[in-house]
Amino acid sequence: MENKTSYWQENLRLIFICLIIWFVVSFGLGIMFVEELNTIRLGGYKLGFWFAQQGSIYTFLGLIFWYTKKMNDLDKKYNVEEE
């Protein structure tokens, strides 16, 4: 029972980290701080616009791969990995 509790606590921690990053990138950088970011240019485009259109997508894709890697590591740690 202890292993199940620890496993789920670590899993929930990973999900919480992903949600925080998702919120900061999509809401924070894409909406709240867009004016400040628009003073910086990236490839000719305003950085705020870039984050709202492209950066958030790249971040979300990165989160998917990061979460998959971390969950595979967690599965191995608790000996519940798939073969």
N, C-alpha and C positions, 0 to 999 in steps of 0.2 A: 504494500500500500504506500509506503514511503517513496518508492521509486516513481509511482504514478503521480503522486503529488508534486514531487520535484520536477518531473518531466513537464507537467502542465504549467507549473510556475515559470519555468524557463521558456516554454513555448509562448505563454502570455506576455512575458517580458519582450520577446522578439517581436510579437505582434504590436505591442505598445510602442516600441522603437520605430517600427515601420509607419505606424499611424502618425507619430509625431513628425517624422521626416516628411511624410505625405502632406500633412497640414501646413508645415512651415513653407514647403516649396510651392504648393498650389495656392494657398490663401495668403501666406505672408509675402512671398516673393512675387507672386502673380497678381495680387490685388492690393495689399496694404502698402508695400514699399515700392510700388511700380514707379512712382514719380522720382524717387531717389535713384532707382536703378536706371531709369531712362537717361540720366546724365552720362552714363557709360555706354560706349558703343562696342558691339561684338560683331565683327564681319560686316560692318556698315549698318547694322540694325541696333536699335535701342535695346539695352539689356533687359529692361522690364518687359518689353514686348516679346523678346526672345524667350524669357522664362515662362511667360504666359502661354506661348505657342509651342515651343520646342523643348525648352529646358525641363519643364515638368514631365513631359513624355519620356525623355531620356532618364530622368530621375526615377520615374515609376518602373521603367524597364530594369534599371539597375537594382531597385529594391526587390523585384521579383527574383533576379538571379542571386542576390545577397541572401534573401530569405530561404531560397531553396538550398543553398550551400550550408547555411547555418542549421537548417532543419535536418539535413543529412548528417551533419556532425553531431547534432543532438540525438538523432536516432541511433547512431553508432555508440555514443556515450552510454545510452541507456539500453543498448542491445535490443533494439526493436526495428532495426533497418530491414528493408525489403531486399530480397535476393535477386 
